[in-house]
Amino acid sequence: MLELDLAFFAVAGPAVLFAGVSKGGFGSGAAFAGASILALVVEPGLALGVMLPMLMLIDAAALRPYWRKWRWPETRLLILGALPGVVLGATLYQVANADVLRVMIGAISLGFVGWQVGRAQGWIRAASSPLGQGAGAVAGLVAGFTSFVSHAGGPPAAVYLLSRGLTKTEYQACTVLLFWVINVAKFIPYAFLGMFTVETGLANLALAPFALAGAWLGVKAHRLVPERAFFALTYLLLVVTGTKLIWDGLT
């Protein structure tokens, strides 16, 4: 049962605010950490149930500033891959062990950052090309699945999008649209799995201002941060999220 006490809101408020800033301005790379933080004080299934409506509210708030600024071919490919991933997550949620997948995605995230740093430093001199449609479809599938089971779809989507040479605003807009679609698709399966209760609904009403404030702060930060610094921050978020995924999978 969800206890809506001071301890809950002391943790949940900053967690939702953090998710809003990440999704509103920095490509959703670390937004999943909000659910992980929340799981410190409530049962993990309830943490996912509390966070999903908040993520949907953040998505809705962030859509307008980035409307049609996305790169449609990349976004469409990820969406087409993600929807079967959501179905797979809904099917296997109660029986699948996602820890191996978390470790794999975390390792891919860290490996990708290492590859980018190696290229920038001249340690890797081989010519590289953007990831193709096959890789994009797989990234979408994994993003849909991992988003369903842990709200952690950001890293696989980021690995694909960052390889495509997008501007910072194109990249951000792609993630906003992608995860808006994914989160809408997750809502009905979450309801059937019993993740929403009267208590989670009351918590959502109380936490909505944190979600909206976080989205607003994220959009403002996105506009103020230079492109080079933005991608450096995105790589940092990939390191943080990748490390967290590996830790969660191993422990």
Phi and psi in degrees as a GROMACS rama.xvg file:
@    title "Ramachandran Plot"
@    xaxis  label "Phi"
@    yaxis  label "Psi"
@TYPE xy
-88.4537  118.592  LEU-2
-94.9981  112.733  GLU-3
-87.0723  69.0313  LEU-4
-108.947  -176.696  ASP-5
-62.3855  -39.4523  LEU-6
-61.1312  -40.1997  ALA-7
-61.9666  -50.2637  PHE-8
-71.7986  -27.0475  PHE-9
-64.6828  -29.9849  ALA-10
-92.4662  -44.3535  VAL-11
-68.0598  -38.2466  ALA-12
-58.4531  -56.6025  GLY-13
-61.7207  -34.1337  PRO-14
-62.9683  -45.225  ALA-15
-68.9037  -39.727  VAL-16
-59.8347  -44.166  LEU-17
-61.7607  -43.6674  PHE-18
-61.6306  -39.1497  ALA-19
-64.43  -43.1531  GLY-20
-63.844  -43.5513  VAL-21
-63.5444  -48.6978  SER-22
-73.0462  -31.7464  LYS-23
-76.9508  -23.9455  GLY-24
-137.556  -15.5989  GLY-25
-133.266  36.4865  PHE-26
73.0267  18.224  GLY-27
66.2777  8.71928  SER-28
-58.4748  -34.0846  GLY-29
-119.705  10.7984  ALA-30
-62.881  -30.1756  ALA-31
-62.7759  -22.5152  PHE-32
-62.278  -22.5041  ALA-33
-59.4216  -43.7692  GLY-34
-67.0986  -36.5117  ALA-35
-65.7722  -41.4544  SER-36
-63.7719  -43.505  ILE-37
-64.2332  -32.2582  LEU-38
-67.1265  -8.7463  ALA-39
-69.6615  -24.846  LEU-40
-118.928  -11.0156  VAL-41
-136.469  164.986  VAL-42
-60.0326  138.7  GLU-43
-54.2153  -40.3403  PRO-44
-60.99  -40.9065  GLY-45
-67.6466  -34.5293  LEU-46
-61.3105  -42.6413  ALA-47
-64.0496  -41.0022  LEU-48
-66.037  -36.7762  GLY-49
-68.8984  -41.7347  VAL-50
-73.6805  -33.4032  MET-51
-58.44  -51.6007  LEU-52
-59.9349  -31.8977  PRO-53
-68.0859  -40.7891  MET-54
-65.121  -38.3618  LEU-55
-65.022  -38.5689  MET-56
-65.8411  -42.0685  LEU-57
-62.0923  -44.3071  ILE-58
-56.8143  -47.0851  ASP-59
-61.9249  -39.7393  ALA-60
-68.7762  -31.0248  ALA-61
-88.8479  -14.5473  ALA-62
-62.6691  -45.0827  LEU-63
-61.0098  -47.6509  ARG-64
-61.7745  -26.0566  PRO-65
-110.987  14.4575  TYR-66
-59.3553  124.911  TRP-67
60.8032  19.7202  ARG-68
-95.6019  -1.26224  LYS-69
-77.0233  164.904  TRP-70
-92.1287  106.105  ARG-71
-64.4124  -43.3955  TRP-72
-57.6362  -43.773  PRO-73
-67.5802  -42.3216  GLU-74
-65.6079  -43.8824  THR-75
-61.2913  -42.2888  ARG-76
-62.4199  -44.1391  LEU-77
-63.9292  -40.7453  LEU-78
-63.388  -45.4426  ILE-79
-62.3508  -33.321  LEU-80
-77.1421  -33.385  GLY-81
-72.0926  -35.9406  ALA-82
-61.4247  -45.7074  LEU-83
-62.3158  -31.1333  PRO-84
-64.3084  -37.4954  GLY-85
-65.2566  -43.5131  VAL-86
-60.5862  -42.9134  VAL-87
-62.9674  -42.4003  LEU-88
-62.4327  -42.5813  GLY-89
-64.5538  -36.374  ALA-90
-71.4968  -39.5304  THR-91
-102.291  0.379799  LEU-92
-54.8299  -43.0863  TYR-93
-82.8108  -11.906  GLN-94
-122.695  -20.7883  VAL-95
-82.592  144.296  ALA-96
-97.1332  108.259  ASN-97
-84.9083  0.809419  ALA-98
-63.7519  -41.1457  ASP-99
-63.0988  -41.0883  VAL-100
-65.8552  -39.6826  LEU-101
-59.8672  -44.2505  ARG-102
-63.441  -41.0368  VAL-103
-64.2077  -47.2899  MET-104
-66.2612  -39.2337  ILE-105
-61.0575  -41.7166  GLY-106
-65.9126  -39.9867  ALA-107
-63.2044  -41.4472  ILE-108
-61.3386  -48.1954  SER-109
-66.2612  -39.4094  LEU-110
-63.5649  -38.5799  GLY-111
-66.0381  -42.2752  PHE-112
-63.4098  -42.3464  VAL-113
-59.1684  -40.1541  GLY-114
-63.7596  -43.182  TRP-115
-64.9786  -42.3928  GLN-116
-64.0058  -41.707  VAL-117
-60.4479  -40.2356  GLY-118
-65.7259  -43.8822  ARG-119
-64.2182  -34.8394  ALA-120
-87.1027  -4.98225  GLN-121
82.191  7.96451  GLY-122
-73.865  -28.3545  TRP-123
-114.622  114.326  ILE-124
-108.573  -7.02664  ARG-125
-65.912  142.157  ALA-126
-63.6143  141.125  ALA-127
-123.705  157.281  SER-128
-132.929  156.925  SER-129
-58.9947  147.549  PRO-130
-62.7201  142.487  LEU-131
-87.4041  -171.517  GLY-132
-64.7488  -37.5126  GLN-133
-60.2714  -45.7425  GLY-134
-64.3919  -36.6434  ALA-135
-65.9428  -40.3166  GLY-136
-65.0928  -41.914  ALA-137
-65.3132  -42.2982  VAL-138
-60.1472  -40.9633  ALA-139
-64.6892  -43.2048  GLY-140
-59.0546  -47.9218  LEU-141
-67.3145  -38.9014  VAL-142
-61.9795  -42.4962  ALA-143
-63.4516  -42.974  GLY-144
-68.1694  -50.7583  PHE-145
-68.6984  -30.1774  THR-146
-65.4296  -38.1838  SER-147
-66.5659  -44.3717  PHE-148
-86.1744  -15.6059  VAL-149
-156.091  10.9962  SER-150
57.2915  28.1596  HIS-151
-112.929  47.4182  ALA-152
-85.0933  -7.27963  GLY-153
-61.3873  -50.6673  GLY-154
-58.4859  -47.9277  PRO-155
-63.0859  -37.1021  PRO-156
-65.6091  -39.6361  ALA-157
-65.2757  -39.7915  ALA-158
-57.9964  -42.4879  VAL-159
-71.8243  -49.7521  TYR-160
-65.1602  -37.9435  LEU-161
-68.1102  -21.1117  LEU-162
-81.0111  -10.1334  SER-163
-94.9616  1.74906  ARG-164
71.5435  32.978  GLY-165
-76.3608  154.588  LEU-166
-73.1573  168.116  THR-167
-63.1326  -37.2323  LYS-168
-73.5732  -38.871  THR-169
-60.2306  -44.4448  GLU-170
-61.4517  -47.6329  TYR-171
-63.1455  -43.9178  GLN-172
-63.5653  -38.6759  ALA-173
-60.0068  -44.0803  CYS-174
-69.5909  -36.073  THR-175
-62.2238  -48.8421  VAL-176
-66.4841  -44.0046  LEU-177
-57.1988  -51.1842  LEU-178
-79.6858  -18.8608  PHE-179
-63.8934  -46.5322  TRP-180
-64.0013  -46.4858  VAL-181
-60.6027  -45.8368  ILE-182
-68.1811  -35.8302  ASN-183
-62.5847  -42.6774  VAL-184
-65.0836  -27.4023  ALA-185
-79.5231  -19.1114  LYS-186
-62.1136  -49.8102  PHE-187
-65.1915  -45.8764  ILE-188
-59.4868  -37.9371  PRO-189
-60.5375  -41.1162  TYR-190
-63.8112  -42.9356  ALA-191
-66.5598  -28.0364  PHE-192
-83.4318  1.02687  LEU-193
77.4122  24.157  GLY-194
-81.5362  -11.9524  MET-195
-108.043  133.242  PHE-196
-134.42  175.52  THR-197
-59.291  -40.2733  VAL-198
-65.3849  -41.9793  GLU-199
-65.4436  -34.3032  THR-200
-64.5374  -43.0653  GLY-201
-64.3137  -39.6815  LEU-202
-62.3247  -40.1889  ALA-203
-62.319  -40.9396  ASN-204
-61.0767  -41.6549  LEU-205
-72.2008  -30.9892  ALA-206
-91.1313  -9.68569  LEU-207
-54.4849  -41.8928  ALA-208
-60.3284  -34.6742  PRO-209
-66.032  -39.674  PHE-210
-63.9394  -46.3316  ALA-211
-67.729  -39.6888  LEU-212
-64.6646  -41.2311  ALA-213
-63.3538  -43.7388  GLY-214
-61.1729  -43.6321  ALA-215
-61.9047  -45.4759  TRP-216
-62.7356  -39.9883  LEU-217
-63.5944  -43.1817  GLY-218
-62.8086  -43.2707  VAL-219
-62.3278  -44.0189  LYS-220
-64.6351  -37.3989  ALA-221
-60.5076  -40.3425  HIS-222
-73.221  -26.5688  ARG-223
-90.9979  -25.7444  LEU-224
-83.7983  126.088  VAL-225
-60.318  156.287  PRO-226
-58.3859  -45.2492  GLU-227
-62.6501  -42.3395  ARG-228
-67.2683  -34.756  ALA-229
-60.3172  -50.0403  PHE-230
-68.6198  -31.668  PHE-231
-62.37  -41.9592  ALA-232
-65.8945  -38.1762  LEU-233
-62.1321  -42.202  THR-234
-63.8994  -38.0595  TYR-235
-62.0918  -43.4484  LEU-236
-63.408  -35.7466  LEU-237
-64.2852  -39.4001  LEU-238
-63.5104  -45.0424  VAL-239
-62.9358  -49.8823  VAL-240
-68.3703  -38.895  THR-241
-63.1458  -43.0399  GLY-242
-63.6314  -41.9672  THR-243
-63.3436  -40.8535  LYS-244
-62.6165  -43.9437  LEU-245
-63.4649  -43.9743  ILE-246
-60.2585  -46.1455  TRP-247
-61.893  -41.894  ASP-248
-66.4993  -35.1138  GLY-249
-84.4746  -23.0973  LEU-250
